[in-house]
Amino acid sequence: MGIVIKQSIRGTLVNYLGVAIGFVTTFFIVTAYLTQEEVGLTRVLIDAAILFSSFAQLGTSSSIIRFFPFFKDEKAKHHGFFFWTLIVPFFGFLVFLLVAKCLQGTIIQTFSKNSELFVTYYRFVFPLSLFMLYQGVFEANANVLMRIVVPKFVREVGVRIGLLISYLLYGFWNIIDLNGLVIGVCITYFLAALVDFFYLLTLGRISFKPDFKIFTKPLLKNILFYTLFLLLNAITVNVMPLLNTFFLSAGMGLSFTGIYAIANYIATVVEIPNRSLNAIVQPEISETIKNNDFQHTEKLCKSVSLHLMLSSALIFFFIWINLDALFLLLPNGEQYEAGKSVVTILGLAKIIGSTLFVSSSALNYSKYYYWSFVFTVMLTSMAIALNVLLIPRMGMDGAALSQLISYLVFYLCLIVVVKIKINIGIFSTAHLKVLALMAGLVLLNYLCITIFQPVFYKLPCSHTAAIFTETIVRSAFILTVSIIVCYKMSISEEVNRLIRKAFRIHPTVNH
């Protein structure tokens, strides 16, 4: 687990560099120079492209992780495995391009009333989908070769810089119009896919020459069946988080989608450790399950679940206690304040997803992977029903709540089946320590508010300055306490090792 933690930390650092760029883009450029409707347009175009590409992949990204161990051979350049990862998704793209063209009339009719701007730029979804499709495929290939940092840098940093430049050209320098902005978004993802492709070539470990001899009849049958399953299961991983965007755009308009997009961006910070850790650990889970080493798989799953629960919960907590200051800092923040409760609800949903996602990986890479289809149908049906029921009554909060409820039910059912079928649990007593830590921090925050606010709000400065000063001091104090308590509780030896290294604590110190 030490190697995994080390690599995931590097990936997480890249993620947070991307978050810093995204923070500047979202909070000082997008909200300042784009209208809510334009924010909603860029969000729904990107989400539509993600939706389209997730189906067109035909499960390639997950298949790469599951079946690479069967092709793995450095000397033979992995039997031309890379060639097949190019061909399969391209075929899927052509099929779903035809399906999308057939459904174009229905899609236009659905969005024309409240989101006419999306209808105008709908055609850009297709090239954007193609670029996203292959960026994901190239990234998955790099993951199984244990090279996650560069593709992650491209996704988290490179893409955000490209989008930032596009927004500046449109809103700040007024060099391009809205049409140019949309084209700029497409070019950004094209360049990202291109850089990932050339990076794979530099590794010198891939081949475009297919090796047909490697395909035994049982392996081919397994690949085809698994691909069909993943096509359906793509709903769980990629489609579910996007349903809210489409329901809000169609039912309430792009302005509400824009507010929701900003709130969702803030909440997305919670799951950043999940992206890095799961990216590097999934190949290892696949390998251990292939070798029937379920004891090691369970140990790995418990460790991943624990560290993601701790990191995501702490990140969410510090976002939550600083929400007022965050929206006060936001340009035109008063227009986006309606998204505060959305941040809270989605943040809780992302904690659940981060903590329990590893159970989905364990099931998907086992021989019982087809069980996920049952949960996929259940999850999607529940999400659609809840969106239809709650959005008319609660608006954006209803969209967020539908995701939270759906995720909670889905993952609770999933972990039960994983335990029954492959006897792998993901919880330990350390998870209870995390819950105790978070409960204590919530109480500490309320105590600090009652003590700090009366003092800082009487300072001879503006009310805004007083709010920021109090927030910074309170957050710094609580962060210090949380590090000390986490260390003393010994929630995780890996975390304690990092704390000792960061603060130069001698390892023999009695704690």
C-alpha positions as CSV (number, residue, x, y, z in Angstrom):
1,M,0.0,0.0,0.0
2,G,3.0,2.3,0.5
3,I,3.8,2.5,-3.2
4,V,0.2,3.1,-4.0
5,I,0.0,5.9,-1.4
6,K,3.2,7.5,-2.8
7,Q,1.9,7.5,-6.4
8,S,-1.5,8.6,-5.4
9,I,-0.1,11.5,-3.5
10,R,1.8,12.7,-6.6
11,G,-1.5,12.4,-8.5
12,T,-3.3,14.3,-5.8
13,L,-0.8,17.1,-5.9
14,V,-1.4,17.5,-9.6
15,N,-5.1,17.4,-9.0
16,Y,-4.9,20.2,-6.5
17,L,-2.7,22.3,-8.8
18,G,-5.6,21.9,-11.3
19,V,-8.0,22.9,-8.6
20,A,-6.1,26.0,-8.0
21,I,-6.2,26.9,-11.7
22,G,-9.9,25.9,-11.7
23,F,-10.5,28.1,-8.7
24,V,-9.1,31.2,-10.4
25,T,-11.0,30.3,-13.6
26,T,-14.4,29.7,-11.8
27,F,-14.3,32.3,-9.1
28,F,-12.6,35.2,-10.8
29,I,-13.1,34.7,-14.6
30,V,-16.3,32.7,-15.3
31,T,-18.5,34.3,-12.7
32,A,-17.2,37.7,-13.5
33,Y,-17.3,37.7,-17.3
34,L,-19.9,35.1,-18.3
35,T,-23.6,35.2,-17.7
36,Q,-25.3,32.4,-15.7
37,E,-26.8,31.2,-19.0
38,E,-23.4,31.1,-20.7
39,V,-21.9,29.2,-17.7
40,G,-24.8,26.7,-18.0
41,L,-24.2,26.3,-21.7
42,T,-20.5,25.4,-21.3
43,R,-21.5,23.0,-18.5
44,V,-24.2,21.2,-20.4
45,L,-22.1,20.9,-23.5
46,I,-19.3,19.3,-21.6
47,D,-21.7,17.0,-19.7
48,A,-23.4,16.0,-22.9
49,A,-20.0,15.1,-24.4
50,I,-19.1,13.1,-21.3
51,L,-22.4,11.3,-21.5
52,F,-22.0,10.5,-25.2
53,S,-18.3,9.4,-24.9
54,S,-19.0,7.2,-21.9
55,F,-21.4,5.1,-24.1
56,A,-19.1,5.3,-27.2
57,Q,-16.2,3.9,-25.2
58,L,-18.0,0.5,-25.0
59,G,-16.4,0.1,-21.6
60,T,-12.9,0.3,-23.0
61,S,-11.3,2.2,-20.1
62,S,-12.5,-0.4,-17.6
63,S,-11.7,-3.3,-20.0
64,I,-8.2,-2.1,-20.3
65,I,-7.7,-2.4,-16.5
66,R,-9.5,-5.8,-16.3
67,F,-7.8,-7.6,-19.2
68,F,-4.4,-6.0,-19.4
69,P,-3.0,-8.7,-17.1
70,F,-3.9,-11.3,-19.7
71,F,-1.9,-9.4,-22.4
72,K,0.9,-8.1,-20.2
73,D,4.3,-8.9,-21.7
74,E,7.0,-6.2,-21.9
75,K,9.1,-8.1,-24.6
76,A,6.1,-8.6,-26.9
77,K,4.9,-5.0,-26.2
78,H,1.8,-6.4,-24.6
79,H,0.7,-8.3,-27.8
80,G,-0.6,-5.2,-29.5
81,F,-3.1,-4.5,-26.7
82,F,-3.0,-0.7,-27.5
83,F,-4.3,-1.4,-31.1
84,W,-7.5,-2.9,-29.8
85,T,-8.1,0.0,-27.4
86,L,-8.1,2.3,-30.4
87,I,-10.4,0.3,-32.6
88,V,-13.2,-0.7,-30.2
89,P,-14.1,2.9,-29.0
90,F,-14.0,4.2,-32.6
91,F,-16.6,1.6,-33.6
92,G,-18.7,2.6,-30.6
93,F,-18.4,6.3,-31.5
94,L,-19.8,5.6,-35.0
95,V,-22.7,3.6,-33.6
96,F,-23.7,6.2,-31.1
97,L,-23.2,9.0,-33.5
98,L,-25.9,7.3,-35.6
99,V,-28.1,6.9,-32.6
100,A,-27.6,10.6,-31.6
101,K,-28.5,11.8,-35.1
102,C,-31.7,9.7,-35.0
103,L,-32.7,11.2,-31.6
104,Q,-31.7,14.8,-32.5
105,G,-35.3,15.9,-33.1
106,T,-36.4,14.7,-29.7
107,I,-33.4,16.3,-28.0
108,I,-34.0,19.7,-29.6
109,Q,-37.7,19.5,-28.7
110,T,-36.9,18.8,-25.1
111,F,-34.4,21.7,-24.6
112,S,-35.9,24.3,-27.0
113,K,-38.3,25.8,-24.5
114,N,-35.9,26.6,-21.6
115,S,-32.4,26.1,-23.0
116,E,-32.5,27.4,-26.6
117,L,-28.8,28.3,-26.5
118,F,-27.9,24.6,-26.0
119,V,-30.0,23.7,-29.1
120,T,-28.0,26.3,-31.1
121,Y,-24.6,24.7,-30.1
122,Y,-25.7,21.1,-29.9
123,R,-23.6,20.1,-33.0
124,F,-20.4,20.7,-31.1
125,V,-21.2,17.9,-28.7
126,F,-20.0,15.3,-31.3
127,P,-16.4,16.5,-31.9
128,L,-16.1,17.2,-28.2
129,S,-17.2,13.7,-27.4
130,L,-14.6,12.2,-29.8
131,F,-11.8,14.1,-28.1
132,M,-12.9,13.1,-24.6
133,L,-13.4,9.5,-25.7
134,Y,-9.8,9.1,-26.7
135,Q,-8.4,11.2,-23.9
136,G,-10.0,8.7,-21.5
137,V,-8.7,5.7,-23.5
138,F,-5.1,7.0,-23.6
139,E,-5.3,7.8,-19.9
140,A,-6.4,4.3,-19.0
141,N,-3.5,2.8,-21.0
142,A,-1.1,5.0,-19.1
143,N,-2.7,3.9,-15.8
144,V,-2.0,0.2,-16.4
145,L,1.5,1.0,-17.4
146,M,1.7,2.7,-13.9
147,R,2.3,6.2,-15.4
148,I,-0.5,8.3,-14.1
149,V,1.1,11.7,-13.4
150,V,1.5,13.1,-16.9
151,P,-2.0,12.1,-18.2
152,K,-3.4,13.4,-14.9
153,F,-1.4,16.7,-15.4
154,V,-2.9,17.0,-18.8
155,R,-6.5,16.4,-17.6
156,E,-6.4,18.4,-14.4
157,V,-4.0,21.2,-15.3
158,G,-3.6,21.3,-19.1
159,V,-7.4,21.2,-19.8
160,R,-8.1,23.9,-17.2
161,I,-5.4,26.2,-18.7
162,G,-6.9,25.7,-22.1
163,L,-10.4,26.5,-20.8
164,L,-9.1,29.5,-18.9
165,I,-7.5,30.9,-22.0
166,S,-10.8,30.4,-23.9
167,Y,-12.7,32.2,-21.2
168,L,-10.2,35.1,-21.2
169,L,-10.3,35.4,-25.0
170,Y,-14.1,35.6,-24.8
171,G,-14.9,37.5,-21.6
172,F,-11.9,39.6,-20.8
173,W,-10.2,40.5,-24.0
174,N,-13.3,40.2,-26.2
175,I,-11.3,38.7,-29.1
176,I,-13.7,35.8,-29.8
177,D,-17.5,35.5,-29.7
178,L,-19.6,32.8,-28.1
179,N,-19.2,30.6,-31.1
180,G,-15.4,31.0,-30.7
181,L,-15.6,30.1,-27.0
182,V,-17.3,26.8,-27.8
183,I,-14.8,26.1,-30.5
184,G,-12.0,26.9,-27.9
185,V,-13.4,24.3,-25.5
186,C,-13.3,21.7,-28.3
187,I,-9.7,22.6,-29.2
188,T,-8.7,22.3,-25.6
189,Y,-9.9,18.7,-25.4
190,F,-8.4,17.8,-28.8
191,L,-5.0,19.0,-27.7
192,A,-5.3,17.1,-24.4
193,A,-6.0,13.8,-26.3
194,L,-3.1,14.5,-28.7
195,V,-0.6,15.1,-25.8
196,D,-1.7,11.9,-24.1
197,F,-1.2,10.0,-27.3
198,F,2.3,11.2,-27.9
199,Y,3.2,10.6,-24.3
200,L,2.2,6.9,-24.7
201,L,4.4,6.7,-27.7
202,T,7.4,8.1,-25.8
203,L,7.1,5.2,-23.3
204,G,8.1,2.8,-26.0
205,R,5.9,0.0,-24.5
206,I,3.0,0.0,-26.9
207,S,2.4,-1.5,-30.3
208,F,0.0,-0.9,-33.1
209,K,0.5,-4.4,-34.4
210,P,-2.4,-6.7,-33.3
211,D,-1.6,-10.2,-32.1
212,F,-4.6,-12.4,-32.9
213,K,-3.0,-15.5,-31.4
214,I,-3.5,-14.2,-27.9
215,F,-7.3,-14.4,-28.3
216,T,-8.4,-17.8,-27.0
217,K,-12.1,-18.6,-27.3
218,P,-12.8,-18.3,-23.5
219,L,-10.8,-15.0,-23.4
220,L,-12.7,-13.5,-26.4
221,K,-16.0,-14.6,-25.0
222,N,-15.2,-13.0,-21.6
223,I,-14.1,-9.8,-23.3
224,L,-17.2,-9.5,-25.4
225,F,-19.6,-10.2,-22.5
226,Y,-17.7,-7.9,-20.2
227,T,-17.8,-5.1,-22.9
228,L,-21.6,-5.5,-23.2
229,F,-21.9,-5.3,-19.4
230,L,-19.7,-2.2,-19.2
231,L,-21.8,-0.5,-21.9
232,L,-24.8,-0.7,-19.6
233,N,-22.8,-0.1,-16.4
234,A,-21.4,3.2,-17.8
235,I,-24.6,4.7,-16.5
236,T,-23.4,4.3,-13.0
237,V,-20.0,5.9,-13.3
238,N,-20.6,8.6,-15.9
239,V,-24.2,9.2,-16.5
240,M,-25.5,9.5,-12.9
241,P,-23.7,12.7,-12.0
242,L,-24.9,14.3,-15.3
243,L,-28.6,13.6,-15.0
244,N,-29.1,16.6,-12.8
245,T,-27.6,18.9,-15.4
246,F,-30.0,17.7,-18.1
247,F,-33.1,17.8,-15.9
248,L,-32.3,21.3,-14.7
249,S,-31.5,22.6,-18.2
250,A,-34.7,21.1,-19.7
251,G,-36.9,22.0,-16.8
252,M,-35.6,25.2,-15.4
253,G,-33.2,26.7,-17.9
254,L,-29.5,27.3,-18.4
255,S,-29.3,30.0,-15.8
256,F,-30.2,27.6,-13.0
257,T,-27.8,25.1,-14.6
258,G,-25.1,27.7,-14.3
259,I,-25.7,28.2,-10.6
260,Y,-25.8,24.5,-10.1
261,A,-22.5,24.1,-12.1
262,I,-20.7,26.5,-9.8
263,A,-22.0,24.7,-6.7
264,N,-21.1,21.3,-8.2
265,Y,-17.6,22.6,-9.0
266,I,-17.1,23.5,-5.3
267,A,-18.4,20.1,-4.1
268,T,-16.2,18.3,-6.7
269,V,-13.1,19.3,-4.8
270,V,-14.2,16.7,-2.2
271,E,-13.6,13.8,-4.5
272,I,-10.2,14.7,-5.8
273,P,-8.3,12.2,-3.6
274,N,-10.7,9.6,-5.0
275,R,-9.6,10.3,-8.6
276,S,-5.9,9.8,-7.8
277,L,-6.1,6.8,-5.4
278,N,-8.6,4.8,-7.4
279,A,-6.7,5.4,-10.7
280,I,-3.6,3.8,-9.3
281,V,-5.2,1.1,-7.2
282,Q,-7.7,-0.3,-9.7
283,P,-5.0,-2.2,-11.7
284,E,-3.7,-3.8,-8.4
285,I,-7.3,-4.8,-7.4
286,S,-7.7,-6.4,-10.8
287,E,-4.4,-8.2,-10.5
288,T,-5.1,-9.6,-7.0
289,I,-8.6,-10.8,-8.0
290,K,-7.2,-12.5,-11.1
291,N,-4.8,-14.3,-8.8
292,N,-7.6,-15.2,-6.3
293,D,-5.7,-13.3,-3.6
294,F,-8.9,-12.1,-2.0
295,Q,-7.2,-11.5,1.4
296,H,-4.9,-9.0,-0.1
297,T,-7.8,-7.5,-2.1
298,E,-9.8,-7.0,1.1
299,K,-6.9,-5.4,2.9
300,L,-6.4,-3.0,-0.1
301,C,-10.1,-2.1,-0.2
302,K,-10.3,-1.4,3.5
303,S,-7.2,0.9,3.3
304,V,-8.4,2.7,0.2
305,S,-11.9,3.2,1.7
306,L,-10.5,4.5,5.0
307,H,-8.1,7.0,3.4
308,L,-10.7,8.3,1.0
309,M,-13.3,8.6,3.8
310,L,-10.8,10.6,5.9
311,S,-9.5,12.9,3.2
312,S,-12.9,13.6,1.5
313,A,-14.6,14.2,4.9
314,L,-12.0,16.7,6.0
315,I,-12.0,18.5,2.7
316,F,-15.8,18.8,2.8
317,F,-15.8,19.9,6.4
318,F,-13.4,22.9,5.6
319,I,-15.4,23.8,2.5
320,W,-18.6,23.7,4.6
321,I,-17.4,25.9,7.4
322,N,-16.1,28.5,4.9
323,L,-19.1,28.6,2.5
324,D,-20.2,32.1,3.6
325,A,-16.8,33.6,3.0
326,L,-16.4,31.6,-0.3
327,F,-19.6,33.1,-1.8
328,L,-18.7,36.5,-0.4
329,L,-15.4,36.3,-2.3
330,L,-17.1,35.2,-5.5
331,P,-17.6,37.9,-8.2
332,N,-21.4,38.4,-8.5
333,G,-21.6,36.0,-5.5
334,E,-25.1,37.1,-4.6
335,Q,-26.3,35.6,-7.9
336,Y,-24.9,32.2,-6.9
337,E,-25.7,32.1,-3.2
338,A,-28.7,30.0,-4.0
339,G,-26.2,27.2,-4.5
340,K,-25.0,27.0,-0.9
341,S,-27.3,24.2,0.1
342,V,-26.5,22.4,-3.2
343,V,-22.8,22.4,-2.2
344,T,-23.7,20.8,1.2
345,I,-25.9,18.1,-0.3
346,L,-23.6,17.2,-3.2
347,G,-20.6,17.3,-0.8
348,L,-22.2,14.6,1.3
349,A,-23.0,12.6,-1.8
350,K,-19.3,12.8,-2.9
351,I,-18.1,11.6,0.5
352,I,-20.3,8.5,0.1
353,G,-19.1,7.9,-3.4
354,S,-15.4,8.3,-2.5
355,T,-15.6,6.1,0.5
356,L,-17.6,3.2,-1.1
357,F,-16.5,3.4,-4.7
358,V,-13.8,0.8,-4.1
359,S,-16.5,-1.8,-3.5
360,S,-17.7,-1.2,-7.1
361,S,-14.2,-1.8,-8.4
362,A,-13.9,-5.1,-6.5
363,L,-17.2,-6.3,-7.9
364,N,-16.5,-5.2,-11.4
365,Y,-13.2,-7.0,-11.6
366,S,-14.5,-10.2,-10.1
367,K,-16.5,-13.0,-11.9
368,Y,-19.7,-11.6,-10.4
369,Y,-19.3,-8.3,-12.3
370,Y,-22.7,-8.8,-14.0
371,W,-24.4,-8.0,-10.6
372,S,-23.5,-4.4,-11.2
373,F,-26.0,-4.3,-14.0
374,V,-28.9,-4.9,-11.5
375,F,-27.7,-2.0,-9.4
376,T,-27.2,0.2,-12.4
377,V,-30.8,-0.3,-13.4
378,M,-31.9,0.4,-9.8
379,L,-29.7,3.5,-9.5
380,T,-30.8,5.0,-12.8
381,S,-34.5,4.4,-12.3
382,M,-34.3,5.9,-8.8
383,A,-32.4,8.9,-9.9
384,I,-34.7,9.7,-12.8
385,A,-37.8,9.2,-10.6
386,L,-36.3,11.4,-7.8
387,N,-35.3,14.2,-10.3
388,V,-38.8,14.2,-11.8
389,L,-40.4,14.3,-8.3
390,L,-38.0,16.7,-6.5
391,I,-36.9,19.3,-9.0
392,P,-40.4,20.8,-9.5
393,R,-40.8,21.0,-5.7
394,M,-37.3,21.9,-4.5
395,G,-35.5,23.1,-7.6
396,M,-31.7,22.8,-7.5
397,D,-31.8,21.3,-4.0
398,G,-34.1,18.6,-5.3
399,A,-31.6,17.7,-8.1
400,A,-28.8,17.5,-5.5
401,L,-30.9,15.5,-3.0
402,S,-31.9,13.0,-5.7
403,Q,-28.2,12.2,-6.3
404,L,-27.5,11.9,-2.5
405,I,-30.4,9.5,-2.0
406,S,-29.6,7.4,-5.1
407,Y,-25.9,7.1,-4.2
408,L,-26.7,6.1,-0.6
409,V,-29.1,3.3,-1.6
410,F,-26.9,2.1,-4.4
411,Y,-23.7,1.8,-2.5
412,L,-25.4,0.2,0.6
413,C,-26.8,-2.5,-1.6
414,L,-23.5,-2.9,-3.4
415,I,-21.3,-3.4,-0.3
416,V,-23.7,-6.1,0.9
417,V,-23.5,-8.1,-2.4
418,V,-19.7,-7.7,-2.4
419,K,-19.5,-9.1,1.1
420,I,-21.8,-12.0,0.2
421,K,-20.4,-12.9,-3.2
422,I,-16.6,-12.5,-2.8
423,N,-16.4,-12.1,1.0
424,I,-14.7,-8.7,0.8
425,G,-15.5,-6.0,3.3
426,I,-14.4,-2.4,3.1
427,F,-15.0,-1.2,6.6
428,S,-12.8,-1.4,9.7
429,T,-12.9,0.0,13.2
430,A,-10.8,2.9,11.9
431,H,-13.8,4.1,10.0
432,L,-15.6,4.7,13.3
433,K,-12.6,6.8,14.4
434,V,-13.1,9.0,11.3
435,L,-16.8,9.5,12.2
436,A,-15.9,10.3,15.8
437,L,-13.2,12.8,14.5
438,M,-15.7,14.5,12.2
439,A,-18.4,14.8,14.9
440,G,-15.9,16.3,17.2
441,L,-14.8,18.9,14.6
442,V,-18.4,19.9,13.9
443,L,-18.9,20.6,17.6
444,L,-15.6,22.4,17.8
445,N,-16.6,24.6,14.9
446,Y,-19.8,25.7,16.6
447,L,-17.9,26.4,19.8
448,C,-15.3,28.5,17.9
449,I,-18.1,30.5,16.2
450,T,-19.6,31.5,19.5
451,I,-16.2,32.5,20.8
452,F,-14.5,34.0,17.7
453,Q,-17.2,35.9,15.9
454,P,-18.2,38.3,18.8
455,V,-14.4,39.2,19.1
456,F,-13.6,39.6,15.4
457,Y,-16.8,41.3,14.4
458,K,-15.9,44.2,16.8
459,L,-12.6,44.9,15.0
460,P,-12.2,48.4,13.6
461,C,-12.5,47.3,10.0
462,S,-15.2,46.6,7.4
463,H,-17.7,43.8,8.0
464,T,-16.3,41.9,5.0
465,A,-12.8,42.1,6.3
466,A,-14.0,40.9,9.7
467,I,-15.7,37.9,8.2
468,F,-12.6,36.9,6.3
469,T,-10.3,37.4,9.3
470,E,-12.5,35.3,11.6
471,T,-12.9,32.6,9.0
472,I,-9.1,32.3,8.4
473,V,-8.3,32.2,12.1
474,R,-11.0,29.7,12.9
475,S,-10.1,27.4,10.0
476,A,-6.4,27.5,10.9
477,F,-7.2,26.7,14.6
478,I,-9.5,23.8,13.7
479,L,-7.0,22.4,11.1
480,T,-4.3,22.4,13.7
481,V,-6.5,20.5,16.1
482,S,-7.7,18.1,13.5
483,I,-4.1,17.1,12.6
484,I,-3.2,16.6,16.3
485,V,-6.3,14.6,17.0
486,C,-5.9,12.5,13.9
487,Y,-2.3,11.7,14.8
488,K,-3.2,10.8,18.4
489,M,-6.1,8.6,17.4
490,S,-3.8,6.6,15.1
491,I,-6.5,6.4,12.5
492,S,-4.0,5.3,9.8
493,E,-0.3,4.5,10.1
494,E,0.2,5.8,6.5
495,V,-1.3,9.1,7.6
496,N,0.7,9.2,10.8
497,R,3.9,8.6,8.7
498,L,3.1,11.5,6.5
499,I,2.4,13.7,9.5
500,R,5.7,12.7,11.1
501,K,7.5,13.4,7.9
502,A,5.8,16.8,7.4
503,F,6.5,18.0,10.9
504,R,9.7,16.1,11.4
505,I,8.4,14.1,14.4
506,H,10.7,11.2,15.4
507,P,9.1,7.9,14.7
508,T,9.7,6.6,18.2
509,V,7.6,9.4,19.7
510,N,5.0,7.9,22.0
511,H,1.6,8.7,20.8
